[in-house]
Amino acid sequence: MTTPIIKSLQQWTTTEHAPFYTPGHKHGWGMGAEFTELLQTAGLKFDLPEIPGLDNLAAPSGAIAESQNLAAQTFGATHTRYLVNGTSGGVMAAILATCQPGDQILLPRNIHRSIIAGLIHSGAVPIFVQPEYVPELDIAHSITPESIAFALEQYPQIKAIMVVAPTYYGVCGDLAAMAGIAHQQGIPLLVDAAHGAHLGFHPDLPPSALALGADLVIQSTHKTLGALTQAAMLHVQGDLIDMGRVDRCLQIIQTSSPSYLLLASLDSAQAQMATYGRELLDRTLALTQKARSELSNIPNLLVLDLARTQPGCRYFDPTRLTITTTGLGYSGYEADTILCDQYKVVAEMPSQRHLTFIISIGNREWDLEMLVAGMRGLAQQASAEIAPITEGAADWQAPLITTPAITPRSAFFAALETVPIEQVVDRISAELVCPYPPGIPVLIPGEIVTKQSIGYLQDILASGGDVVGNSDPTLHHLQVVKE
Ligand SMILES: Cc1ncc(COP(=O)(O)O)c(C=O)c1O
């Protein structure tokens, strides 16, 4: 009997380390007590299907319906639906529910790949708006209300707006103003809030997207709260969303065998946040602030702090910690390897210049102490031997508003050919290629390939990052639409 997955899990979980990655419960420390006990005592006994006495996620009328209603109250929605395929499933269903084939949808360009999957399913036409990019940080924020208003003038037929808030870096755009603009046009504002399930539960955190007027919000409960990986929620308010259609779309996208383990963890998360949300986040924020101030005193490290409003950044989530490591002479990828191997601190996301850490209700004081000690060690090690890196990745920028040459759906179903990478510029990409994490595509099916996008991906591979989605993992070839 060979069980490589089980072996690797056993190995990983027996090595003690400070976790700053998802899920938010961090090895169970932040999981609701009742659910933890149930898992420990009953375990596999409650891995059950829709048998009499239990409920049915596709047509809930009992315990699932009741729990979803409680979650709606806790998170400030009119309707809540539990998701067992992450925010990814919710995003796809949201696009399918609001766009017909050929309908235009306004999107920021720094979207998660699940939105592209939603475009392929629905046949909707993306109108991309460039997010505010800060070159000195090499970080893209949100799009602005002004750029949304401008895009709506150019494309008055747009049927829905979907934005990402917060971004992977914890940045939220001005959602209240965006909702105002959308509602003036009579169209809904949909928010991919994969990283924002904890927002709105504490005055020192950004308000939730629902509180700011969004019509449909999808949150990865598993990323920042106490729920199992894949467990997420879709919330709706107002009268611009047809809930019956959302339900039909969820049935198309999600499995017909949802796991009760996932559903029970969502039940646990809604109760935990209703009862202890403020208290848990008080503690998390206190730990975060202490670590932030200690990290800020380490020479040559830059700790991202966007306390002041700037274009594309109306609110900032301080529990999302991004540290620029290039001042030490390390790329984010190199720093990640050293921190993990030598200091037993595991980040959520390395990038060319930064390391991003998720601090959640599951993190203990010990984790934060390990983080500060690890960064101090890294800084001491670095100053002895290495010169700071001043160059970042090749900037990857595009005009304010772009639309692909053909829809992602047409490119997905088109006849394809595989071409050497030296010959792909100006061809139409058939592949969705993105650095992972964060899973934000650099190449999208239907878009013209540019020299900059290929250079950017090659830089990432060369500096040790992962690029996914490409049929040739070395990126020597790319699939393009046949001419
Ligand atoms: C911005 C954004 N949206 C959506 C997703 C997908 O979330 P999930 O993993 O819950 O499917 C992610 C995942 O990292 C993300 O970063």
The ligand as an ORCA input file, in Angstrom:
! r2SCAN-3c Opt
* xyz 0 1
  C      -9.032     37.210     -5.312
  C      -9.433     35.758     -5.257
  N     -10.647     35.392     -5.711
  C     -11.058     34.113     -5.683
  C     -10.238     33.119     -5.190
  C     -10.739     31.708     -5.181
  O     -11.073     31.360     -3.872
  P     -11.260     29.831     -3.451
  O      -9.878     29.307     -3.226
  O     -12.044     29.915     -2.173
  O     -11.972     29.145     -4.529
  C      -8.966     33.450     -4.710
  C      -8.067     32.410     -4.194
  O      -6.938     32.621     -3.855
  C      -8.538     34.809     -4.755
  O      -7.329     35.164     -4.343
*
